[in-house]
């Protein structure tokens, strides 16, 4: 994720006129993917460690958790941020 973030941020900065616009574009591009990974990680932690807390789900967001388990590795590792 850190490499994806760095690449996306560098592209946003290179393609915009000011830092405020670059950061807004960066957030727009990254929020859904980051949210999806956080929710899936939370679910895996719950399954692994028996955490009784329900995984956090941001209000108003529709995460891409609908990705089939068999498709998830391709979604995760095949991502092209450019």
N, C-alpha and C positions, 0 to 999 in steps of 0.2 A: 504494500500500500504506500509506503513512503516514497518509493521510486515513481509510482503512478502520480502521487501528489506533486512531487518535484517536477516531473515532466509537464503535467498539466499547468501548474503554476507558471513555469518558464514560458510555455506557449501563450498563456493569457497575458503575461507581462509584455512579451514580444509583439503581440498582435493588437494591443490597445494603446491609447494615447496617454492614459494616466493610471495611477496605482489603484484608485477607487474603483474604476471600471474593471480593471484586471482582477481585483479581488472579488467583485460581484460575479464576474463571469466564471471565475474559478469555483466559487461556492455553487453556482448553478450547475456546473459540470460534475462536481464531486459528491454532492449531498446524497443523491439516491444510492449510489454505489456504496458509500461509506455507511449509510444507514442500514442497508441490506446486510452488509458484513457484520455490523454490530449486533443486529438482531439474530442472525444465524449463529454467531459466536456465543451469544447468550444462551440460545437454545441448546447448543452443544455442551456448554458448561453445566446447564441444568441436568441434561441427560447423563453426563459423566459423573458429576459430583452430587447429584440428588438435591440440588438447591430447590427449596420449596417456593422461592419467589418466581413469579411469572416474568418472563423476559420483557424488558421495557419496550413499549411500542410508542413512538412519537405520535402526538395527536395531529390529525390532519394529513399524515403521510400514508402513502400506499407503497410500502416497500416491495421490492421484487422478490419476495419470498416464495412466489408462485413458481419459481424455477424448480423444475423436477430435480430430484436428488442425483439422478444419472447425468443431468446436464450441468450440474453445478461446477464440476472441475473445469469444463470448457469455458463456462462463464467467468470463473475466477482467474484461470491461468491464460485464457485466450484473449483477454481484454487488450484492446489497442487504444491507448488514450489519445492518439493522433489521427 
